[in-house]
């Protein structure tokens, strides 16, 4: 039976590919699990339309993410925290602190998208990357000062 794959399946083929598989495998596994469609003209056309709609949707999402990245790069976050000798913080500034500060400024971002390899433990200016979309990221300026300066 010929089917059009909706997902990449190891050993069979990739998305959009028309492949020939055994009838039972197609009827009992691929089609019920939503991994493939029977290769009729109607299904092939519907699949191509679905792919084109997905491409258009992703383009809009990426465009939105790029605009959002420009907005994020224009702001700077300031944190006044208690410090000890040599500018070392009592505690640290984490992605949760950055998430909360962004939320207060009206930016809704998933906390997991804030990339902070290690918590900020020293006063000064720091760059923090925010991944918004595959291939689209923004760099936030985070200024950490001693609370006696604030």
C-alpha positions, 0 to 999 in steps of 0.5 A: 500500500502506498502512503504519505508520511506525516512524520519521519519514521526511521527505516521507512522515510521522511515527512512528505515522502510517498512510500510503499509499505505492507498493507497491515502495517499501514492499516493497523499502525501508521494510519491509526497513529496519525503517522501516515495517510493513504496516498490518494490524490486528495490526501496528497493535496491536503498534505501539501496545503497543510505544509504550506499553511505551517510554513506561513504560520512559522514565518509569522511566528519568527517575524513576531519573535524578531520584533519582540527581540528588538524590544527586549534588547532596548530595555535594561534591568537593574538589580540592587542587592546586598553585597559583601567585600570585593563586590561579591553578592550575598546570594545571586541574581538568577533567571527567576529574578530576571523573569520576575523583573521582565514580568513587571515590565510587561514582557511575558516570556517562558522562564526556560527561555532565559539562558543563564549558565551560572547565577550572577554573583558579582556586581556590574553589567552582565549580558543575558541571552533570551532564546525566543524562537529557533534562530532568534535570540535577544541579549538583555542588559542586566545591571547589578549594583550594591543596595547601598548605591541605590 
